[in-house]
Amino acid sequence: MRIHRGQSGTRPGNFWVGCLVVLALAIIALVIGGWFVMNNWRGWVAGPMQDVMNQAVAQAELPEEQRLAIETEIGGLMDRFRAGDLTMEEFGLIVEGVVEGPVLPAAIVLGFDKTYYAKNEALTDEQKAEARKQMSRFITGVTTEQIPQTKIDDAIAPISDPNGAVKVQAGNVNISIKDPKNTTPEELMQVIANMQAEADTAGIEDKEFTVNIADEFTRVIDDALGRESSLPPAPTPAAVPALPEGDGGEG
């Protein structure tokens, strides 16, 4: 996973990026420094990791309930790590699950809404509402694997820039996008139109969905550790009938 931000760049998905960078660096450092066998090494590593991850959570601007749920999960992981009940292999599986699974892409798209749409004074309230709805449909399709992660790159093509201020390479996501202040309302709404088209093609119900990143994070941990989940199965959004190929409606 590689992240690059220009000095004026924004932070889509900064919560997950912060967590993953800390986790990955800790694993790399411990592997390289395999000679480090002090009895308290787990506590020494876990403390700073938990602090940084909680700071990343606080910056993510998630709903309070989701923020607290994620902090609880992080605290539980770090407690197990300190006690020696969480192996480096399990730690790596959690990182892999976040990087390769749908959680990070979903968080990145949520970051788009906050940094490119919600605070954009050039967009009307109606446009922002439409963006929020279509992004939620798109994210729902990604998290339920009805929309491939690679479609994120396609959807945001109107604001892509090889020399963009924000670059994210993680799992199946490889994007480089303009700084928000260098985008136009037309470009931003074309991104939304692209996401709507993908959601329509996948048969995602035409409504605004509530995206719970905390639940998705918990599911990643459940899968990585093979633990029984306390969460209900992730719902599959109701499909809408797709038009037959070539059917342009009444002629």
N, C-alpha and C positions, 0 to 999 in steps of 0.2 A: 504494500500500500504506500503510495506517495502522495503528499499534499504539498502544494506550493501556493502561496498567496503573495501578491504584490503588496506594497506598503499601504495602498488604499483599498486592498481587496476585502471582500466580505467573508463570512464564515458559514456557508451552507454545510450542515452536517457537522459543525464544529464539536458538538457534544461527543458523537461517536468517534470522530477523529482523535479528540483528546484522550479518550479512554483507550483506544487501540494503540496509539503511539506509546503511551505509558506502559501498557501491557507488553507490547512487542519489544520495547527497549529493555524492560526488566528481564524478559526471557532471554534475549540475545546476550545481555550483560552477564547473566548467571551462567549461561552455557559457555561463553568465552572464558569467564573467570571461574572455571570449574574447580579450581584449587581453593576457592573461598568456602571454607567449611566451618566457620564459627557457628556455635550453637544457636545464636540469636539472629542468624541471617534472615530468617523469614520475617521476623518482626521488624527488622531494619528496613527491608524492602517494602513490606505491606503498608507501613505507616505513610510514607510519601506517596505511594500509589493511590491510596484511598483519598488522601487530601486532594491530589491533582484531579482524580476522577470526579470527586464531589464538586470541585470548582467548575469542571467542564459541564456537569449537570446543571449547575446554577446558571451558567451562561446560555444554556440551550433555550430558555424561555418556554419550557414546557408547562402545562397545567400543573398546579401545585400537587394534586393527587398523584400524577405520573412522576413528578420529580421525587416525591417522598418514596414512592414504590421502588424507583431505580436506586436511590440512595440506600434503601434497606437491602436490596439485592447485593449492591457493592459491599456494604458492611458485612453481610453474611459470607460473601466470598473471601473477603480479607480475613475474617475471623477463622475460617477454615484453613486458609493459607498459613496464617501464623501458627495454628495448631498442628500443621503438618498433614491435615486431612484433605488437602487439595494438591494434587501432583502437578508438576510442570507440564506433563502431557495433557492433563485435563484443562489446565490453564490455556494451553495452545489450542485445544479444541474449541474453547469459548471464543478466543480471538478469531479462529478460522470461521466459526459459525457466524460471527458478526460481519466479518469482511466478505465472506463468500455468499452469505444468505441475503435475504431481502431487507434486513433491518437497516443497514447503513444506507442503501439506496433510498429507502423510505424517508430516513432522516434528512438526507441531502435534499430531496424534493420539498420536504417541509421547510427546510432552510431557504429554498427559493421563494416560497410564499412570504416568509417574514422579511427577507432582504430586498426582493425585487418587486413585490406587489403590495403587501399590507401597508408599507410606509411610503409608497410611491405617490406623490401628490399629483402626478400627471395622469393618473388613472382615476376614473369615476368610482363611486361606491358600488355601482352596478357591475362594473368591470372587475373590481376586487372580489365581489361576492361570487361572480361567475368563475373567476380564477380559483377561488377557494374550493368551490364545488367540484370543478373538473380535476383539480389536483388531488382532491380526496378520492375521487373515483380512480384516478391513475395509480395512486399509492396503494389503494386497496387491491387493484389488479396485480401490482408488483408483489405485495406481501402474500397474496394467495397464489402467486406463481401463474396467474392467468395472463399476465403481461411480462414478457422477458425483460430482465434488467437492462439488456442492451438497447431497449427501446427508449431509455432515458436519453441516451446520446442523440438518438434521432429526434426526439421531441424537442430538445432544447437547441436544435441546429440554428434557428434564427438568431440566437444570441451567442453562438459559438465564436471563438476567436483563438487561433493558435497561439497568439501572444496575450491571451486574456489575463486579467488580474487574478482569477481564481482557477486553479487546476486541481482536479481530484482524480487519482488513479487508485481504485480499490476494487478487488474482485472483478466483476464484469462491467464496472463503471469506469469510463475514461473520458473525462470532459475538461474542456478549457473554455471559459466563458468571460464575457465582458464584465467590466465593472458596472454596477447598476446605473450609475449616472451617465454612462455612455450608451444606454439602451433607449429605444423609442417605444411609446405605447403600442405601435403597430407590431413591432417585433415581439414584445411581451405577450400580446394577445394571440399572435400566431403560435407561440409556444403552447398556450392554453388550447388553441384549436387542435394542435397536434396531439396533445394529451387526451382531449375529448375523443378524437378519432380513434386512438388506440383503445380507450375504454369502451367505445361503442363496438369496435371490432371484437373485443374480448367478451362482449355481452354483459358488461358491468351495469348494474341498475342505475338509472338516471336520477340520482339523488346525492346529497352531500353525506359523506360518511364521517364518522368520528374515528380518527386514527390514533390508536393507543400504542405509542412506542414502548412504554414500560412493559406491556403485556408481551410484545414481540421480543423484547430483551430477555424476559423471563423464559419464554419458549426456547430461545437459543441456549440458555443455561440448562434448562431441563433436558434438551436433546443432547448437549455435550456431556452432561454428567450422568445421563441415563436415569434421571430421577422421575418419579411419578409427578405429573403436573397437577397443580391445584386449580389451573385455569381450565375453562371450558374449551373444547376444540375451536380453533380459529374458524369463524363462519365463512362460508363461501357465498359471496354476494349473489343475490338473485339475478339470473340472466334475463336479458331482454331479447325478444325475438330479433334475429338478424335478418336483414333484407336478403333475398336470394341474389346471388352474384349477377350483376348486370341489371338489376331491377332499380330503375331510377324513380320509381313511384308512378303515379298516374300520368299518363301521357296525353 
